[in-house]
Amino acid sequence: MNIDQIKQKLEDEVVDNVGVGFQKIEQAIDLTNSGLRKRFKGLKATFNRMLDRQLGLTEGEQEANMSKMTSSLFEFISSLSEEELAEIPFFGQIIYKTIKVVCKEEEALNAIRSIFPTYFFPNLSYDTTGKALKLSEKVIVFYINPNKEKEQPFDPLLNYYLKESPCKVLYYGAYSKQITEVPEKAYAANSLFSIHARLQEMIQFLEYQKAYKSQQS
């Protein structure tokens, strides 16, 4: 789902019910952005004042007020940039976080691909080159270790992502001492069933961390 589809869905929510539309917009935008937060709170305050005055108005006046508020919300939605949307919007848990799935063996990805449909993970991509990629700190590396040996050998590529890359790492595979050495940098999932839960927890942690940094600035 691209940004235009997101905006259309938000507008549809507003058309169905302005009050619910406000709730959906609040869930969909990045409230750590102080300027965006102030604009949204201003609209919400105007809406609440309008509701307080509705009882004494004629039906035509009430409809005119609601139409004006709908137009204001449409303008707000139209002005939203991709950066102003939250990482996990309200609809169907679509994950917009950029995720790079790293695995040295293509065959090991078969089960993984089946749990990451592109509709829900539009910014997820795969790398099987075995090369150390230069990635932004905003990217989560989902590192898959296909080696099932009980005693895991030192993995230079994993070490790069843990020690040299600015990315956070979600690790899936056999127990590795390398992961335990950097608990502030890496998180592990030990089964296919726990991957989504660990990923959600990591994204939520990063969002809280981002909000704290914004609060300090």
C-alpha positions as CSV (number, residue, x, y, z in Angstrom):
1,M,0.0,0.0,0.0
2,N,1.6,3.3,-1.1
3,I,1.1,6.8,0.4
4,D,-1.8,7.7,-1.9
5,Q,-3.7,4.5,-0.9
6,I,-3.0,5.3,2.7
7,K,-4.4,8.8,2.3
8,Q,-7.5,7.5,0.4
9,K,-8.2,5.0,3.3
10,L,-7.9,7.8,5.8
11,E,-10.3,10.0,3.8
12,D,-12.8,7.1,3.5
13,E,-12.7,6.8,7.3
14,V,-13.5,10.6,7.7
15,V,-16.4,10.3,5.2
16,D,-17.9,7.4,7.1
17,N,-17.6,9.1,10.5
18,V,-15.6,12.2,11.3
19,G,-15.0,11.2,14.9
20,V,-13.7,7.8,14.0
21,G,-11.7,9.5,11.2
22,F,-9.9,11.5,13.9
23,Q,-9.0,8.3,15.8
24,K,-7.7,6.6,12.7
25,I,-5.6,9.6,11.7
26,E,-4.1,9.8,15.2
27,Q,-3.1,6.2,14.9
28,A,-1.6,6.6,11.4
29,I,0.6,9.7,11.9
30,D,4.0,10.1,13.6
31,L,3.1,11.9,16.9
32,T,6.8,12.3,17.7
33,N,6.9,15.0,15.1
34,S,6.1,18.1,17.2
35,G,4.9,20.3,14.4
36,L,2.6,17.6,13.0
37,R,1.3,16.9,16.5
38,K,0.4,20.6,17.1
39,R,-1.4,20.8,13.8
40,F,-3.4,17.7,14.6
41,K,-4.2,18.8,18.1
42,G,-5.4,22.1,16.8
43,L,-7.9,20.4,14.4
44,K,-9.0,18.1,17.2
45,A,-9.6,21.0,19.6
46,T,-11.7,22.8,16.9
47,F,-13.7,19.6,16.4
48,N,-14.4,19.3,20.1
49,R,-15.5,22.9,20.3
50,M,-17.8,22.3,17.3
51,L,-19.4,19.3,19.0
52,D,-20.1,21.4,22.1
53,R,-22.0,23.9,20.1
54,Q,-23.9,21.5,17.8
55,L,-26.9,21.0,20.2
56,G,-28.1,24.6,19.8
57,L,-27.9,24.6,16.0
58,T,-30.3,23.8,13.2
59,E,-29.8,20.6,11.2
60,G,-28.5,22.6,8.3
61,E,-26.0,24.5,10.4
62,Q,-24.8,21.2,11.9
63,E,-24.3,19.7,8.4
64,A,-22.4,22.8,7.3
65,N,-20.1,22.6,10.3
66,M,-19.4,18.9,9.7
67,S,-18.8,19.6,6.0
68,K,-16.3,22.3,6.9
69,M,-14.5,20.0,9.4
70,T,-14.4,17.2,6.8
71,S,-12.7,19.6,4.3
72,S,-10.2,20.6,7.0
73,L,-9.3,17.0,7.6
74,F,-9.0,16.3,3.9
75,E,-6.5,19.2,3.6
76,F,-4.6,17.8,6.6
77,I,-4.5,14.3,5.1
78,S,-3.4,15.6,1.7
79,S,-0.5,17.5,3.2
80,L,1.0,14.4,4.9
81,S,4.4,13.3,3.7
82,E,5.6,9.7,3.8
83,E,7.9,10.7,6.7
84,E,5.0,11.9,8.8
85,L,3.3,8.5,8.8
86,A,3.8,6.2,11.7
87,E,5.9,3.0,11.3
88,I,2.9,0.8,12.1
89,P,-0.3,2.4,10.8
90,F,-3.7,1.3,12.0
91,F,-4.8,-0.9,9.1
92,G,-4.0,-4.6,9.2
93,Q,-0.6,-4.2,10.8
94,I,1.2,-3.2,7.6
95,I,4.9,-2.8,8.5
96,Y,6.5,0.2,6.7
97,K,9.8,-0.2,8.5
98,T,12.6,-0.9,6.0
99,I,13.8,-4.5,6.6
100,K,16.7,-6.2,4.9
101,V,16.6,-10.0,5.1
102,V,20.2,-11.3,4.9
103,C,20.9,-15.0,4.3
104,K,23.8,-16.7,2.6
105,E,21.7,-19.5,1.2
106,E,18.8,-18.9,-1.1
107,E,17.1,-22.3,-0.2
108,A,16.9,-21.3,3.5
109,L,14.6,-18.4,2.6
110,N,11.7,-20.6,1.3
111,A,9.9,-20.8,4.7
112,I,10.8,-17.1,5.5
113,R,9.3,-15.7,2.3
114,S,6.0,-17.4,3.1
115,I,5.5,-15.4,6.3
116,F,6.4,-12.0,4.7
117,P,3.8,-11.2,2.1
118,T,4.7,-8.0,0.2
119,Y,1.3,-6.4,1.0
120,F,2.1,-6.3,4.7
121,F,5.8,-5.8,4.3
122,P,6.2,-3.4,1.3
123,N,9.7,-2.2,2.3
124,L,11.2,-5.6,2.9
125,S,13.9,-7.0,0.6
126,Y,16.3,-9.9,0.5
127,D,20.1,-10.3,0.1
128,T,21.8,-13.6,-0.5
129,T,25.1,-12.2,-1.8
130,G,27.0,-12.8,1.4
131,K,28.5,-9.3,1.1
132,A,28.6,-6.7,3.9
133,L,26.0,-4.1,2.9
134,K,26.3,-0.4,3.8
135,L,22.8,0.3,5.3
136,S,21.3,3.2,7.1
137,E,20.7,3.0,10.9
138,K,16.9,3.2,10.1
139,V,17.1,-0.3,8.5
140,I,16.5,-3.5,10.5
141,V,18.6,-6.4,9.4
142,F,16.8,-9.7,9.7
143,Y,19.8,-12.1,9.7
144,I,19.0,-15.7,9.0
145,N,21.7,-18.3,9.9
146,P,21.0,-21.6,8.1
147,N,23.8,-23.4,9.9
148,K,22.2,-25.8,12.3
149,E,25.4,-27.0,14.1
150,K,25.2,-27.0,17.9
151,E,28.7,-25.3,18.1
152,Q,28.3,-22.3,15.9
153,P,31.5,-21.1,14.2
154,F,32.4,-17.4,14.1
155,D,30.4,-15.7,11.4
156,P,32.3,-12.7,9.9
157,L,29.2,-11.4,8.1
158,L,27.1,-11.5,11.2
159,N,29.9,-9.8,13.1
160,Y,29.9,-7.0,10.6
161,Y,26.2,-6.2,11.1
162,L,26.6,-6.5,14.9
163,K,29.8,-4.5,15.3
164,E,30.3,-2.3,12.3
165,S,26.9,-1.5,10.8
166,P,24.6,1.0,12.5
167,C,21.6,-1.3,12.0
168,K,19.8,-3.1,14.7
169,V,19.7,-6.9,14.0
170,L,17.0,-9.5,14.4
171,Y,18.7,-12.9,14.4
172,Y,17.0,-16.2,13.5
173,G,18.8,-19.5,13.7
174,A,20.9,-21.7,16.1
175,Y,22.2,-20.2,19.3
176,S,25.1,-17.9,18.7
177,K,27.5,-16.4,21.3
178,Q,27.9,-13.4,18.9
179,I,24.4,-12.3,19.6
180,T,24.7,-12.5,23.4
181,E,27.7,-10.3,23.3
182,V,25.7,-7.3,22.0
183,P,22.3,-7.3,23.7
184,E,21.8,-3.6,23.0
185,K,22.2,-4.2,19.3
186,A,20.6,-7.6,18.5
187,Y,17.4,-9.5,19.3
188,A,16.8,-13.2,18.6
189,A,13.8,-15.3,17.5
190,N,14.1,-19.0,18.0
191,S,11.2,-20.2,15.9
192,L,9.2,-19.2,12.8
193,F,6.2,-18.6,15.1
194,S,8.0,-16.0,17.2
195,I,9.6,-14.0,14.3
196,H,6.7,-11.5,13.9
197,A,6.4,-11.0,17.7
198,R,10.1,-10.3,18.0
199,L,10.0,-7.9,15.0
200,Q,7.1,-6.0,16.5
201,E,8.8,-5.7,19.8
202,M,12.0,-4.4,18.2
203,I,10.1,-1.8,16.1
204,Q,8.1,-0.6,19.2
205,F,11.4,-0.3,21.1
206,L,12.9,1.8,18.3
207,E,9.8,4.0,18.2
208,Y,10.0,4.7,22.0
209,Q,13.7,5.4,21.6
210,K,12.9,7.8,18.8
211,A,10.2,9.5,20.8
212,Y,12.6,9.9,23.8
213,K,15.3,11.5,21.6
214,S,12.7,13.9,20.2
215,Q,11.5,14.8,23.7
216,Q,15.1,15.7,24.6
217,S,15.6,18.0,21.7
